[in-house]
Amino acid sequence: MAFLSQIQGKLQGLKEQASTLAEGAPGISAHLQSFKDGAPKLIQSAKNAKSGILNKVGLDSLNKMMSTVSGGQKQSPIDIVPLITSFGEHLTNTTFRVEYEKNGDFKAVNTGNGLWMKREGNESELAISFLSEEQYHLDAINWHWGTEPMNGSEHSIGGVGYAAELHLYHRSTRFSNLEAALKSPNGVVAISLFLNESHDVNDSLTPFINLLSNVTFKGNEVKVNQYDANALFPVPEKTKEFWVYEGSETVEPFREGVTWIIFRSALPISSTQLERLRTVKGNGYEEEHEKPMNPLRPIQTLNSRTVLSSFRSGANAPNLGFGQ
């Protein structure tokens, strides 16, 4: 009998719990219905907020504002400001010997996230006086641009950008490829050239601009047997003022070990030439949706690095050495 009483007690308890749940069900149901009714408004508010942000800030500006944590502690590009620069006395009166080979195996390539002029060879084409133990070969030229006159460069000076930027990647002739050179100090030097929008056509850019119709879509490439990169390098009097720092590639896989030399003087690029660059797509020819190429990586954290300047007015930090 005691056992039967225990079973009856358990059943009564279950009935009471079921009754309690039933009484609370209308309240739960009401909360669920309220959430259901309000969900569309919440989603629309989020969409409006997103639209408002994109309308207020250009897509290129938004991209530059966003930070990325890809790679290590010496990533590029960076924003150069006097507070982080140091005058490098050994950089004054630096000379650049530039003798790029005009004939060879050149190839313009659209990778989908970048526009390149690549080449083979291992000729000694660049020598820099403060890196006197090295001789360099021009491996590739990488183009960067945006949709705004002052937001098409990857590096910026005091928060101010340029219409476009050219990167000339060089590897030491001690190495047969860029990957091996990146593992050695001063194994890779990248020359950064800012481009300022102007009315006049820059004839030194024309040979590459004329190739764009062949590399409009991702995966397109075209080979040429002659290209004069010497015309891109600034004249000697405009190579006296520059910045130097240790960084990385600005394209995937963002490998570090790149010595950056950024010339202060900018080259001109016409509005027409910029518009031609902006016609390049990041999608393949057969893809349904068209995607303009946006070859800009956001500004990276400096992480205690110091930028050296070859001129005093561009430096605030104590004097340091580089490449010695």
C-alpha positions as CSV (number, residue, x, y, z in Angstrom):
1,M,0.0,0.0,0.0
2,A,2.8,2.4,0.8
3,F,4.3,1.8,-2.7
4,L,0.9,2.6,-4.3
5,S,0.6,5.8,-2.3
6,Q,4.1,7.0,-3.5
7,I,3.0,6.4,-7.2
8,Q,-0.2,8.4,-6.6
9,G,1.8,11.2,-5.1
10,K,4.2,11.4,-8.1
11,L,1.2,11.5,-10.5
12,Q,-0.4,14.4,-8.5
13,G,2.9,16.3,-8.7
14,L,3.1,15.9,-12.4
15,K,-0.5,17.1,-12.8
16,E,0.3,20.3,-10.8
17,Q,3.5,21.0,-12.9
18,A,1.4,20.5,-16.1
19,S,-1.2,22.9,-14.8
20,T,1.4,25.5,-14.0
21,L,2.9,25.3,-17.5
22,A,-0.5,25.6,-19.1
23,E,-1.2,28.8,-17.1
24,G,2.0,30.3,-18.2
25,A,1.7,29.3,-21.8
26,P,-0.4,32.4,-22.8
27,G,2.3,34.7,-21.4
28,I,5.1,32.8,-23.3
29,S,3.1,32.8,-26.4
30,A,2.5,36.6,-26.1
31,H,6.2,37.2,-25.8
32,L,7.0,35.1,-28.8
33,Q,4.3,36.9,-30.9
34,S,5.7,40.3,-29.8
35,F,9.2,39.3,-30.9
36,K,7.8,38.0,-34.2
37,D,5.9,41.3,-34.8
38,G,9.0,43.4,-34.0
39,A,11.6,41.4,-36.0
40,P,10.9,43.0,-39.4
41,K,11.3,46.5,-37.9
42,L,14.5,45.5,-36.2
43,I,15.9,44.1,-39.5
44,Q,14.8,47.2,-41.4
45,S,16.5,49.5,-38.8
46,A,19.8,47.5,-39.2
47,K,19.6,47.9,-43.0
48,N,18.9,51.6,-42.7
49,A,21.9,52.0,-40.4
50,K,24.2,50.2,-42.8
51,S,22.9,52.2,-45.7
52,G,23.4,55.4,-43.8
53,I,27.1,54.6,-43.0
54,L,27.9,53.6,-46.6
55,N,26.3,56.8,-47.9
56,K,28.2,59.0,-45.4
57,V,31.6,57.4,-46.1
58,G,32.8,56.4,-49.5
59,L,33.5,52.7,-50.0
60,D,37.2,53.3,-50.4
61,S,37.3,55.5,-47.3
62,L,35.5,52.8,-45.3
63,N,38.0,50.2,-46.5
64,K,40.9,52.4,-45.4
65,M,39.4,53.0,-42.0
66,M,38.9,49.3,-41.3
67,S,41.8,47.5,-39.7
68,T,43.0,43.9,-40.3
69,V,44.9,41.5,-38.1
70,S,46.3,39.4,-40.9
71,G,50.0,38.6,-40.7
72,G,52.6,39.5,-38.1
73,Q,53.8,42.6,-36.3
74,K,55.4,44.4,-39.3
75,Q,52.6,44.7,-41.8
76,S,52.1,47.3,-44.6
77,P,50.8,49.8,-45.6
78,I,51.1,52.4,-42.8
79,D,50.3,56.0,-42.3
80,I,53.5,58.1,-42.0
81,V,53.4,60.9,-39.5
82,P,56.2,63.0,-38.0
83,L,55.7,61.6,-34.5
84,I,56.9,58.2,-35.6
85,T,59.7,59.3,-37.9
86,S,63.4,59.6,-37.2
87,F,66.0,61.4,-39.2
88,G,68.5,58.9,-40.6
89,E,71.7,60.9,-41.3
90,H,73.2,58.1,-43.3
91,L,70.3,58.5,-45.8
92,T,71.2,62.0,-46.9
93,N,72.7,62.2,-50.3
94,T,71.5,58.7,-51.1
95,T,72.1,57.7,-54.7
96,F,70.1,55.2,-56.8
97,R,71.6,53.4,-59.8
98,V,68.7,52.4,-62.0
99,E,69.2,50.4,-65.2
100,Y,66.1,48.3,-65.8
101,E,66.3,46.0,-68.8
102,K,63.7,47.1,-71.4
103,N,63.7,43.7,-73.2
104,G,62.6,40.4,-71.7
105,D,59.7,38.2,-70.6
106,F,57.1,40.7,-69.3
107,K,53.5,39.7,-68.4
108,A,50.6,41.9,-67.3
109,V,48.3,39.9,-65.0
110,N,44.9,40.5,-63.4
111,T,44.7,38.3,-60.3
112,G,41.3,39.5,-59.2
113,N,42.6,41.4,-56.3
114,G,45.6,43.0,-57.9
115,L,47.0,44.3,-61.2
116,W,50.6,43.4,-62.0
117,M,53.4,43.7,-64.5
118,K,55.7,40.6,-63.8
119,R,58.9,39.6,-65.3
120,E,61.7,36.9,-65.3
121,G,65.4,37.3,-65.0
122,N,68.1,38.1,-62.4
123,E,69.9,41.1,-63.9
124,S,71.5,43.6,-61.6
125,E,69.3,46.6,-62.2
126,L,69.1,48.6,-59.0
127,A,71.8,49.6,-56.5
128,I,71.2,51.8,-53.5
129,S,74.1,53.6,-51.7
130,F,72.9,52.9,-48.1
131,L,72.5,49.2,-49.0
132,S,75.8,49.0,-50.7
133,E,76.3,45.3,-50.3
134,E,73.2,44.4,-52.3
135,Q,72.3,44.4,-56.0
136,Y,68.6,44.2,-57.0
137,H,66.4,42.9,-59.8
138,L,63.0,44.3,-60.6
139,D,60.6,41.4,-60.1
140,A,57.2,43.0,-60.4
141,I,55.2,46.2,-60.5
142,N,51.9,46.4,-58.6
143,W,49.2,49.0,-59.2
144,H,46.8,50.5,-56.6
145,W,44.0,53.0,-57.1
146,G,40.6,54.0,-55.7
147,T,37.5,55.9,-56.7
148,E,38.4,59.1,-54.9
149,P,41.2,61.6,-55.8
150,M,42.9,61.4,-52.4
151,N,42.1,57.8,-51.4
152,G,43.7,55.6,-54.1
153,S,47.0,55.0,-52.4
154,E,47.7,52.4,-49.8
155,H,50.3,54.4,-47.8
156,S,49.3,57.8,-46.6
157,I,51.2,60.8,-45.2
158,G,49.6,62.3,-42.1
159,G,46.3,60.7,-42.9
160,V,46.3,62.1,-46.5
161,G,46.4,59.7,-49.4
162,Y,46.9,60.1,-53.2
163,A,45.0,59.2,-56.3
164,A,47.1,56.0,-56.9
165,E,50.3,54.2,-55.9
166,L,52.8,52.1,-57.7
167,H,54.9,49.4,-56.0
168,L,58.2,48.3,-57.6
169,Y,59.2,45.0,-55.9
170,H,62.9,44.1,-56.2
171,R,64.7,41.0,-54.9
172,S,68.4,40.7,-54.2
173,T,70.3,39.0,-57.0
174,R,71.6,36.6,-54.3
175,F,68.3,34.8,-54.6
176,S,66.5,33.2,-57.5
177,N,63.0,34.0,-56.2
178,L,61.1,36.4,-54.0
179,E,60.1,33.8,-51.4
180,A,63.8,33.0,-50.6
181,A,64.7,36.7,-50.7
182,L,62.0,37.6,-48.1
183,K,63.8,35.4,-45.5
184,S,67.0,37.5,-45.6
185,P,67.5,41.1,-44.2
186,N,67.4,43.6,-47.1
187,G,66.6,40.7,-49.4
188,V,63.5,42.5,-50.8
189,V,63.2,46.2,-51.5
190,A,59.9,47.8,-52.5
191,I,59.9,51.3,-54.0
192,S,56.6,53.2,-53.5
193,L,55.6,55.9,-56.0
194,F,52.6,58.1,-55.2
195,L,50.5,59.3,-58.2
196,N,48.7,62.6,-58.1
197,E,45.7,63.2,-60.4
198,S,46.4,65.8,-63.1
199,H,45.0,67.1,-66.4
200,D,47.9,66.0,-68.5
201,V,48.6,62.5,-69.6
202,N,51.7,60.9,-68.1
203,D,53.5,59.3,-71.0
204,S,55.6,57.0,-68.8
205,L,52.3,55.3,-67.7
206,T,50.8,55.0,-71.2
207,P,52.5,51.7,-72.2
208,F,50.9,49.9,-69.3
209,I,47.6,51.7,-69.5
210,N,47.4,50.6,-73.2
211,L,47.5,46.9,-72.0
212,L,44.4,47.2,-69.7
213,S,42.0,46.1,-72.4
214,N,43.8,42.7,-72.4
215,V,43.6,42.3,-68.6
216,T,40.1,43.6,-67.8
217,F,38.9,40.5,-66.0
218,K,40.3,38.2,-63.3
219,G,42.6,35.6,-64.8
220,N,43.4,37.6,-67.9
221,E,47.1,38.0,-68.8
222,V,49.1,39.3,-71.7
223,K,52.7,38.8,-72.5
224,V,54.9,41.5,-73.9
225,N,58.6,41.4,-74.8
226,Q,59.4,45.0,-74.1
227,Y,58.6,47.4,-71.3
228,D,60.6,50.4,-70.1
229,A,60.2,50.7,-66.3
230,N,63.1,53.2,-66.2
231,A,60.6,55.9,-67.1
232,L,58.7,55.3,-63.9
233,F,61.6,56.0,-61.6
234,P,61.8,59.6,-60.4
235,V,64.6,61.8,-61.7
236,P,67.7,62.1,-59.3
237,E,66.7,65.5,-57.8
238,K,63.4,64.0,-56.7
239,T,64.9,61.0,-55.0
240,K,66.6,62.9,-52.2
241,E,63.5,62.9,-49.9
242,F,62.0,59.6,-48.9
243,W,61.0,57.4,-46.0
244,V,62.3,53.9,-45.1
245,Y,60.7,51.3,-42.9
246,E,60.4,47.5,-42.4
247,G,57.1,46.0,-43.5
248,S,55.3,43.4,-45.6
249,E,53.7,42.8,-49.0
250,T,50.4,44.6,-49.3
251,V,48.9,41.7,-51.2
252,E,48.2,38.2,-50.0
253,P,49.9,36.4,-48.4
254,F,51.2,39.6,-46.8
255,R,54.7,38.1,-46.2
256,E,57.0,40.3,-44.1
257,G,60.7,41.0,-44.8
258,V,60.2,43.9,-47.2
259,T,62.3,47.1,-46.9
260,W,60.0,49.9,-48.0
261,I,61.4,53.1,-49.7
262,I,58.6,55.7,-50.1
263,F,59.5,58.7,-52.2
264,R,58.0,62.0,-51.0
265,S,57.7,63.4,-54.6
266,A,54.6,62.2,-56.5
267,L,54.2,61.4,-60.2
268,P,51.3,62.8,-62.2
269,I,48.5,60.6,-63.6
270,S,45.7,62.0,-65.7
271,S,42.0,61.7,-64.9
272,T,41.7,59.7,-68.2
273,Q,44.4,57.3,-67.2
274,L,42.7,56.8,-63.7
275,E,39.4,56.1,-65.3
276,R,41.0,53.4,-67.5
277,L,42.3,51.8,-64.3
278,R,38.9,51.9,-62.7
279,T,37.5,49.8,-65.6
280,V,39.5,46.8,-64.4
281,K,37.3,44.1,-62.8
282,G,37.8,41.8,-59.9
283,N,35.5,39.1,-61.4
284,G,36.0,36.7,-64.2
285,Y,34.6,37.2,-67.7
286,E,32.0,34.5,-67.3
287,E,30.9,35.4,-63.8
288,E,27.3,36.7,-63.5
289,H,28.0,39.6,-61.2
290,E,30.4,42.4,-62.1
291,K,32.8,43.5,-59.4
292,P,35.1,46.5,-59.7
293,M,38.6,45.8,-58.5
294,N,39.5,47.5,-55.2
295,P,43.2,46.9,-54.8
296,L,43.6,48.7,-51.5
297,R,44.7,47.2,-48.2
298,P,43.7,49.0,-45.0
299,I,46.3,50.9,-43.0
300,Q,48.1,48.6,-40.6
301,T,49.2,49.1,-37.0
302,L,52.8,50.4,-36.6
303,N,53.6,48.2,-33.6
304,S,56.5,50.2,-32.2
305,R,58.3,50.5,-35.5
306,T,60.1,53.7,-36.4
307,V,60.1,55.1,-39.9
308,L,63.4,56.7,-41.0
309,S,63.4,59.9,-43.0
310,S,66.1,61.1,-45.4
311,F,65.2,64.8,-44.6
312,R,65.0,66.5,-41.2
313,S,61.7,68.3,-41.6
314,G,60.0,64.9,-41.9
315,A,61.3,63.5,-38.6
316,N,60.6,64.0,-34.9
317,A,62.0,60.9,-33.2
318,P,65.7,60.4,-32.2
319,N,68.3,59.6,-34.8
320,L,68.5,55.9,-35.7
321,G,70.5,53.8,-38.2
322,F,69.1,51.6,-40.9
323,G,70.6,49.0,-43.2
324,Q,74.0,49.3,-41.5
